[in-house]
């Protein structure tokens, strides 16, 4: 749980209380979305284009 909170706070700058108000499943969904965006950004730096969605 601490890693989820730290990850979301770092990338979204959400306050601790807002993140903790989410249930575990919702936090995991947001963590997954951030990870997907980061992966696409890293791939775009390697010559592939970045697209949301």
NORSULMO-V546187 format. One record per residue. N is the residue number from 0. RES is the residue in three letters. SS is DSSP state (~ for helix, > for strand, _ for the rest). OMEGA is omega in degrees with one decimal (none if undefined). Layout:
n->[N,N]
res->[RES,RES]
ss->[SS,SS]
omega->[OMEGA,OMEGA]
This chain:
n->[0,1,2,3,4,5,6,7,8,9,10,11,12,13,14,15,16,17,18,19,20,21,22,23,24,25,26,27,28,29,30,31,32,33,34,35,36,37,38,39,40,41,42,43,44,45,46,47,48,49,50,51,52]
res->[UNK,UNK,UNK,UNK,UNK,UNK,UNK,UNK,UNK,UNK,UNK,UNK,UNK,UNK,UNK,UNK,UNK,UNK,UNK,UNK,UNK,UNK,UNK,UNK,UNK,UNK,UNK,UNK,UNK,UNK,UNK,UNK,UNK,UNK,UNK,UNK,UNK,UNK,UNK,UNK,UNK,UNK,UNK,UNK,UNK,UNK,UNK,UNK,UNK,UNK,UNK,UNK,UNK]
ss->[_,~,~,~,~,~,~,~,~,~,~,~,_,_,_,~,~,~,~,~,_,_,_,~,~,~,~,~,~,~,~,~,~,~,~,~,~,~,~,~,~,~,~,~,~,_,_,_,_,_,_,_,_]
omega->[-179.3,178.3,178.1,-178.6,-179.9,-178.7,-178.8,178.7,-179.1,-174.2,-176.9,-178.0,175.9,177.2,-177.7,-178.2,179.9,179.1,-178.3,176.0,177.2,172.4,-175.7,-178.0,179.2,176.8,178.9,177.2,177.9,177.0,179.1,179.7,177.7,-179.6,178.6,178.8,178.7,179.3,179.4,177.1,179.0,177.8,-180.0,176.3,178.8,173.2,177.5,-179.1,-178.6,175.6,173.1,174.0,none]
